[in-house]
Amino acid sequence: MVSLLAAPAEPLTNAGDTQLVVAALLGIAAVVLLIAWGKVHPFLALILGAAVLGVVAAVPADKIVTSFSGGVGSTVGGVGLLIALGAMIGGMLAESGGADSIVERVVGRVSGGALPWAMAGVAALIGLPLFFEVGVVLLVPIVLLVSRRVDVPLMKLGIPALAGLSVLHGLVPPHPGPLVAIDALGANLGQTLALGLLVAIPTVIIAGPVFGNIIARYVPATAPEALLPTRRDVAVAADRSPTRPGDGRLDADGDLVTQDDLVNPGTGRPGGSIEEPAGPRSRRAPALWAAVVTVLLPVVLMLLRAIGELALDEGTAGRKALDIVGTPIVALLAGVIFAMIFLGYRTGFSRTQVSGFLGGSLPAIAGILLIVAAGGGFKQVLVDAGVGNLVADAAEGANLSPLLLGWLVAVGIRVATGSATVATITAAGIVAPLAATLQGPEVALLALAIGCGSLFFSHVNDAGFWLVKEYFGLTVGQTIKSWSVMETIISVVGFLGVLLLDVFV
């Protein structure tokens, strides 16, 4: 992957070190204040913050625009396609009922003390291709109903599910944060994916089933009645997601209900209501193996490429083949095509419906793409003004670990802005010059350290905080005790895992 942080051919400013530090602090402070206090959308906040940074650093106005625009274009070109393809896979899983099939099969075969572990595993599995918010929409109704059906405390099941989704979202590509960090630092995607999975497993266990078992004693949450789905008999419409009994949801009596009872087609957002005309049901449920393969295929292809880089000589036919099929765009495209065939056409959806599912998955990521793009522009202004090199020199002089620096910067921005994506983008831009001093696996670990920092202590300025609060019917205090503490555990345990891997790689 080509780095998005190439140094400018000529310095954009003659400002001294002190002026650059002030410019960086004011630029970041502008972003923080606009998001946290002014309630400005992060996309606009990042544009205005870049302007403040450039003006204070005495960068000519035309150079600010050029630098910002270049960062936006490079970021979208390197990351935007992957985000879009990942969203399409998630859309097909959601609309076809494939994600529900995975959930239903697992929770239907375990009980008692094994349920929290099963919920964490399911969340981690479907969290590979799905954005966090979509994963919450898909999983939480299942958590609510299973909790009521088997009389298990809600937090004992909910925290493992949230942990599985959050860890994968923050540490493992093709999620936006990890992709941005990988691209910005010039890390190897396959190595980052492999090391990220190693860090994710113990992190999910500790922040999920272990912490969930503890916090369930102190947060006696009850499933909100309004969010419990009821069984409906609806049929297939010409160009919308068909629904049927048996899509994988459980009602209060143990009956199965449909995804469309909870989610609008193509949006992955709660609260939808669908009125379908009566007609014959011609669709069959997707096979479990098809849903699992859809989730794992891109990951396996990218891992095979990483293995090929370690085991095969460069230039051999096998190495070239693995390099091609393991390229992120090719791997994700393979997942999309597989989902179209086996979750779409083979289950009875028409070509028009499948096309609608794929297209319907894209509007929901527009905001993410805009934030990522503007963050890339802000980051490039930081780099082109010389702030990144200044921070790198200061860190080197202070003998501060690049991993610790990346984690701390991401923690500070995450707590201030509430946005894991903004924290990842900004921290990657600041510490990127340090990546040149690291070996291949260490660059991947730096990307993971930043990802861990970006998950630290979600609170009232984070949309995810309110999503969890409302879905689980919690008070603000209960949400902080459970969700916020869980996010902090993920950040700290994940970072400790990164430091441990750093000893061996």
Residue pairs with C-beta under 8 A, 6 or more apart in sequence:
1 78
1 182
1 183
1 186
1 187
1 189
2 78
2 186
3 183
3 184
3 185
3 186
3 432
4 71
4 74
4 75
4 78
4 183
4 184
4 376
4 379
4 380
5 184
5 185
5 186
5 379
5 380
5 383
5 388
5 429
5 432
5 433
7 383
7 384
7 389
8 67
8 383
8 384
11 386
12 57
12 59
12 60
12 63
12 67
12 384
12 385
12 386
13 20
13 57
13 58
13 59
13 385
13 386
14 58
15 23
15 57
15 58
15 385
15 386
17 390
19 56
19 57
19 58
20 57
20 385
20 386
20 387
20 390
21 387
21 390
22 56
23 52
23 53
23 54
23 56
23 57
23 385
23 387
24 53
24 57
24 382
24 385
24 387
24 390
24 391
24 430
26 52
26 53
26 56
27 49
27 50
27 52
27 53
27 54
27 56
27 378
27 381
27 382
28 49
28 53
28 413
28 426
30 45
30 48
30 49
30 52
30 53
31 42
31 45
31 46
31 48
31 49
31 378
31 417
31 422
31 426
32 413
32 416
32 417
34 40
34 44
34 45
34 48
34 49
35 42
35 45
35 417
35 418
35 419
35 422
35 461
36 416
36 417
36 418
36 461
38 45
40 48
41 367
42 371
42 374
42 375
42 417
42 419
42 421
42 422
43 367
43 370
43 371
43 373
43 374
44 374
46 371
46 374
46 375
46 377
46 378
46 422
47 68
47 374
47 377
47 378
49 378
50 64
50 68
50 374
50 377
50 378
50 381
51 64
53 378
53 381
53 382
53 385
53 387
54 61
54 63
54 64
54 67
54 68
54 381
54 385
55 61
55 64
57 385
57 387
59 67
59 381
59 384
59 385
63 384
64 381
67 377
67 380
67 381
67 384
67 385
68 377
68 378
68 380
68 381
69 377
70 377
70 380
71 376
71 377
71 378
71 379
71 380
71 381
72 373
72 374
72 376
72 377
74 376
74 380
75 180
75 183
75 372
75 373
75 375
75 376
75 377
75 379
76 369
76 372
76 373
76 376
78 179
78 183
79 176
79 179
79 180
79 183
79 372
79 376
80 369
80 372
80 373
81 329
82 173
82 174
82 179
82 328
82 329
82 332
83 174
83 176
83 179
83 365
83 368
83 369
83 372
84 362
84 365
84 369
85 174
85 329
85 332
85 333
85 335
85 336
86 129
86 131
86 174
86 175
86 332
87 131
87 361
87 362
87 364
87 365
88 336
88 339
88 358
88 361
88 362
89 129
89 294
89 295
89 298
89 332
89 335
89 336
89 339
90 129
90 130
90 131
90 134
90 268
90 361
91 266
91 268
91 357
91 358
91 360
91 361
92 98
92 294
92 336
92 339
92 340
92 343
92 344
92 354
92 357
92 358
92 361
93 99
93 126
93 129
93 130
93 291
93 294
93 295
93 339
93 343
94 130
94 134
94 138
94 259
94 263
94 268
94 361
95 241
95 259
95 265
95 266
95 357
95 360
96 286
96 291
96 339
96 343
96 344
96 347
96 349
96 357
97 247
97 248
97 258
97 259
97 285
97 286
98 286
98 290
98 291
98 294
98 339
98 343
99 126
99 130
99 138
99 248
99 291
100 138
100 142
100 247
100 248
100 249
100 259
101 248
101 285
101 286
101 287
101 288
101 291
102 122
102 125
102 126
102 288
102 291
102 292
102 295
103 122
103 126
103 138
103 139
103 142
103 248
104 142
104 248
104 249
104 250
104 256
105 288
106 118
106 121
106 122
107 115
107 118
107 119
107 122
107 142
107 146
110 117
110 118
111 150
112 150
115 146
115 150
115 152
115 156
115 157
116 152
116 156
116 157
116 159
116 160
116 208
116 209
116 212
116 213
117 160
117 209
119 139
119 143
119 146
119 157
119 160
119 161
119 164
119 208
120 160
120 161
120 163
120 164
120 204
120 205
120 208
120 209
121 164
122 139
122 161
122 164
123 135
123 139
123 160
123 161
123 162
123 163
123 164
123 165
123 168
123 208
124 164
124 165
124 167
124 168
124 200
124 204
125 164
125 292
125 295
126 135
126 138
126 139
126 295
127 135
127 164
127 165
127 167
127 168
127 169
128 168
128 172
128 295
128 296
128 299
129 174
129 294
129 295
129 298
129 335
130 138
130 165
131 169
131 175
131 268
131 364
131 365
131 368
132 165
132 166
132 169
132 464
133 268
133 463
133 464
133 467
134 268
134 364
135 165
135 169
136 162
136 165
136 464
136 467
136 468
136 471
137 262
137 263
137 268
137 269
137 270
138 259
138 263
138 268
139 161
139 165
140 158
140 161
140 227
140 471
140 472
141 227
141 228
141 229
141 249
141 262
142 248
142 249
142 250
143 154
143 157
143 158
143 161
144 154
144 223
144 224
144 227
144 228
144 471
145 223
145 228
145 229
145 249
145 250
145 251
145 252
146 152
146 157
146 250
147 153
147 154
147 156
147 157
147 158
147 223
148 223
148 228
148 252
149 250
149 252
149 254
153 216
153 220
153 221
154 216
154 221
154 222
154 223
154 472
155 212
155 215
155 216
155 219
155 221
155 472
155 482
156 212
156 213
156 216
157 212
158 212
158 221
158 472
158 482
159 207
159 208
159 211
159 212
159 215
159 216
159 482
159 486
160 204
160 208
160 209
160 212
161 208
162 208
162 468
162 483
162 486
163 203
163 204
163 207
163 208
163 211
163 212
163 486
163 490
164 204
164 208
166 207
166 455
166 486
166 487
166 490
167 200
167 203
167 204
167 207
167 455
167 490
167 494
168 175
168 200
169 175
169 177
169 420
170 177
170 178
170 420
170 451
170 452
170 454
170 455
170 490
170 494
171 178
171 196
171 199
171 200
171 203
171 448
171 451
171 452
171 494
172 178
172 193
172 196
172 197
172 200
173 179
173 182
173 189
173 192
173 193
173 196
173 302
173 328
174 298
174 328
174 332
176 368
176 372
176 421
177 420
177 421
177 424
177 451
177 454
178 192
178 196
178 424
178 447
178 448
178 451
179 328
180 372
180 375
180 376
180 421
180 424
180 425
180 428
181 187
181 424
181 427
181 428
181 447
181 450
181 451
182 188
182 189
182 192
182 444
182 447
184 376
184 379
184 425
184 428
184 429
184 432
185 428
185 431
185 432
185 435
185 443
185 446
185 447
186 435
186 443
187 435
187 440
187 443
187 444
187 446
187 447
188 306
188 309
188 440
188 443
188 444
189 302
189 328
190 302
190 303
190 305
190 306
190 307
190 309
190 326
191 306
191 440
191 441
191 444
192 444
192 447
192 448
193 299
193 302
193 303
193 306
194 303
194 306
195 441
195 444
195 445
195 448
195 501
195 505
196 444
196 448
196 451
198 497
198 501
199 448
199 452
199 494
199 497
199 498
199 501
200 494
202 493
202 497
203 490
203 493
203 494
203 497
206 489
206 493
207 486
207 489
207 490
207 493
211 485
211 486
211 489
215 481
215 482
215 485
215 486
218 481
219 474
219 478
219 481
219 482
221 472
221 473
221 474
221 478
221 482
222 473
223 472
223 473
224 470
224 471
224 472
224 473
227 270
227 471
227 473
228 251
228 252
229 249
229 251
229 257
229 261
229 262
230 251
230 257
230 261
231 245
231 251
231 255
231 256
231 257
232 243
232 257
232 258
232 261
233 245
234 242
234 243
234 244
234 258
234 260
234 274
234 276
235 242
235 243
235 244
235 276
235 277
235 278
235 279
235 280
235 281
236 242
236 276
236 279
236 280
236 281
236 282
236 283
236 348
237 276
237 277
237 279
238 350
238 352
238 353
239 350
239 352
239 353
239 356
240 265
240 274
240 276
240 353
240 356
241 259
241 260
241 265
241 266
241 274
241 353
241 357
242 276
242 281
242 283
242 348
242 349
242 353
243 258
243 259
243 260
243 261
243 274
243 276
244 258
244 281
244 283
245 255
245 256
245 257
245 258
246 256
246 285
247 256
247 257
247 258
247 259
247 285
248 256
248 259
248 285
249 256
249 257
249 258
249 259
249 261
249 262
250 256
250 257
251 257
260 272
260 274
262 270
262 272
263 269
263 270
263 272
264 271
264 272
264 274
265 272
265 274
265 356
265 357
265 360
266 356
266 357
266 359
266 360
266 361
266 363
266 364
267 360
267 363
267 364
268 361
268 364
269 364
270 471
282 348
283 347
283 348
283 349
284 347
284 348
285 347
286 342
286 343
286 346
286 347
287 342
290 338
290 342
290 343
290 346
291 343
293 338
293 342
294 335
294 338
294 339
294 342
294 343
297 331
297 334
297 335
297 338
298 328
298 331
298 332
298 334
298 335
299 331
301 325
301 326
301 330
301 331
301 334
302 326
302 328
302 331
303 326
304 322
304 325
304 326
305 322
305 323
305 325
305 326
305 327
305 331
306 326
307 322
308 318
308 319
308 322
308 323
308 326
309 319
309 322
309 323
312 318
312 319
312 322
313 319
324 330
325 331
325 334
336 358
340 354
340 358
344 353
344 354
344 357
345 351
345 354
349 357
368 421
371 419
371 421
371 422
372 421
372 425
375 421
375 422
375 425
375 426
376 425
378 425
378 426
378 429
379 425
379 426
379 428
379 429
379 432
380 429
382 388
382 426
382 429
382 430
383 429
383 432
383 433
387 430
388 429
388 430
388 431
388 432
388 433
389 433
391 405
391 430
391 431
391 433
392 431
392 433
392 434
392 437
395 402
395 405
395 431
395 434
396 434
396 437
402 431
402 434
402 435
402 437
402 438
402 442
402 446
403 442
403 445
403 446
403 449
403 495
403 498
403 499
403 502
404 449
405 431
405 434
406 427
406 428
406 431
406 434
406 446
406 449
406 450
406 453
407 449
407 450
407 452
407 453
407 491
407 495
407 498
408 453
409 426
409 427
409 430
409 431
409 450
409 453
410 423
410 424
410 426
410 427
410 449
410 450
410 451
410 452
410 453
410 454
410 456
411 423
411 453
411 456
411 491
413 422
413 423
413 426
413 427
413 454
414 420
414 423
414 453
414 454
414 455
414 456
414 457
414 458
415 456
415 457
415 459
416 461
417 423
417 461
418 458
418 459
418 460
418 461
418 462
418 463
418 465
419 462
420 454
420 455
421 454
423 450
423 453
423 454
424 450
424 451
424 454
427 450
427 453
427 454
428 447
428 450
431 446
431 450
434 446
435 443
435 446
438 446
441 505
442 502
442 505
445 498
445 501
445 502
445 505
448 494
448 498
449 495
449 498
451 494
452 490
452 491
452 492
452 494
452 495
452 498
453 491
453 495
454 491
455 487
455 490
455 491
455 494
456 487
456 488
456 491
456 492
457 484
457 487
457 488
457 491
458 464
458 465
458 483
458 484
458 487
459 465
459 480
459 484
460 466
460 476
464 483
465 479
465 483
465 484
468 474
468 479
468 482
468 483
469 475
469 476
469 478
469 479
469 483
472 479
472 482
474 482
474 483
